[in-house]
Amino acid sequence: MYIVDIERGQQTPTKGCAMSTYGWVITKDKLCEGEGDRNDKGTMGPRSMPEEIVQRLNSGEGRTFRMLDDDEEIYYYGRYIGDDSEDMLGPLDDFGMPNAGCTMIQYKNEDGKYETI
């Protein structure tokens, strides 16, 4: 892909977006459970997620999470694939916060309990 500078008649190669190292999918939208409501179930991200992670999420893999607001009302459930790192905040930063104002994300631990990260 190139950026074309019309005034100079030059083409400059652009650097593509870096491929993400994580991915997530929304498995339940608690905000829009009624008929006719816009439901975000199935939403995946980020856009730069590798196809391999998309396939794994579609097959049911991933660590379970939920996103909540300040009042600890659950808005979304989902699954995440990636490192145990800052990337675990990805679903919140990529989707939960800008889409619905979520302020926290919790992951299910080995004991089946949710923990805020």
TORROLUM-677076 format. One record per residue (C-alpha): x, y, z; residue number from 1. Coordinates in steps of 0.25 Angstrom, whole numbers. Each point is the difference from the previous one (the first is absolute). Layout:
% TORROLUM-677076
- xx_yy_zz_num
- X_Y_Z_NUM
...
***
This chain:
% TORROLUM-677076
- xx_yy_zz_num
- 0_0_0_1
- 5_14_-3_2
- -3_14_3_3
- 0_9_-12_4
- 6_14_1_5
- -7_6_-12_6
- 8_13_0_7
- 13_-7_-1_8
- -4_-12_-8_9
- 5_-10_10_10
- -5_-13_7_11
- 5_-3_14_12
- -2_-14_5_13
- -9_1_13_14
- 2_-9_12_15
- -11_-9_2_16
- -7_-2_14_17
- 8_-9_9_18
- -7_-13_2_19
- -6_-2_13_20
- 5_-11_10_21
- -14_-2_6_22
- -15_-1_-3_23
- -13_0_7_24
- -15_-3_-3_25
- -12_4_7_26
- -9_-12_3_27
- -11_7_8_28
- -6_14_-1_29
- -7_3_13_30
- -4_14_-4_31
- -8_-5_-12_32
- -7_-13_3_33
- -14_3_-5_34
- -5_-2_-14_35
- 3_11_-10_36
- 11_6_9_37
- 13_2_-7_38
- 9_-12_6_39
- 15_0_0_40
- 1_-15_2_41
- 11_-5_-10_42
- 7_13_-1_43
- 15_-3_-1_44
- 13_9_1_45
- 9_6_-2_46
- 0_1_-15_47
- 14_-3_-1_48
- -2_-14_6_49
- 7_-12_-7_50
- -10_-9_-7_51
- 6_-12_8_52
- -6_7_13_53
- -13_3_-7_54
- -1_-15_-4_55
- 3_-4_15_56
- -10_9_5_57
- -11_-5_-9_58
- 3_-14_4_59
- -3_4_15_60
- 14_2_5_61
- 4_11_9_62
- 1_5_15_63
- -14_5_5_64
- -2_14_4_65
- -11_10_3_66
- 0_15_-1_67
- -8_9_10_68
- -3_14_3_69
- 3_9_13_70
- -12_-6_7_71
- 5_-14_-3_72
- -11_-3_-10_73
- 4_-10_-10_74
- -1_4_-14_75
- 8_-10_-8_76
- 5_-14_1_77
- 11_-5_-10_78
- 13_-8_-3_79
- 14_5_-1_80
- 12_-7_-6_81
- 14_6_2_82
- 11_2_10_83
- -3_3_15_84
- 5_14_-2_85
- -6_14_-2_86
- -6_-6_-12_87
- -11_-6_9_88
- -5_14_1_89
- -2_0_-15_90
- -15_-4_0_91
- -3_12_10_92
- 8_10_-8_93
- -4_-5_-14_94
- -14_-1_3_95
- -6_0_14_96
- 4_14_3_97
- -3_7_-13_98
- -13_-8_-3_99
- -7_0_13_100
- 8_7_11_101
- 6_-12_7_102
- 10_3_10_103
- 5_-14_4_104
- 3_-13_-5_105
- 1_-13_8_106
- 5_-14_-4_107
- -4_-13_5_108
- 11_-7_8_109
- 3_-15_2_110
- -10_0_11_111
- -11_5_-9_112
- -1_13_7_113
- 2_14_-7_114
- 11_9_4_115
- 2_14_-4_116
- 13_3_-7_117
***
